[in-house]
Amino acid sequence: MNCVAAGNMPETGSAFTKLFSAGAFLFLISDIVLILNTFGKESKFSLRITNLSLYYIGQLMIALSLQLL
């Protein structure tokens, strides 16, 4: 998803593409935080809050980008 979003950015550069790309990037970062928190040495509550915040903001941005089509 991130490769498609990044690949379409230079081609179109529309508001849809920018919002979708930002949401996809936040979704990617939330997955990385989840991996670090799940498989790291210890699980931290602050990383869980960060993970969920990035996840929901990213999903919201992806959903809102559909309104711009």
C-alpha positions, 0 to 999 in steps of 0.5 A: 500500500505504501509503495502504491501511495508513494508511486502515485504521488509524483504522477498526480499530486492531487489532494486525494493522493496526498491524504492517502499517502499520509494515511498510509505512512501513519498506518505503516508507522503504527505497524512498526510500533506494534512490532516493536512493542509485541516482540521487543524486550518488554511491552510498554503501555505508552507504545500501545497508545502511540500504536493505536493513535497512529493506527486510527489517525491513519485509517481516518485519513485513508477513509477521508481521502475517498471523499476527495475522489 
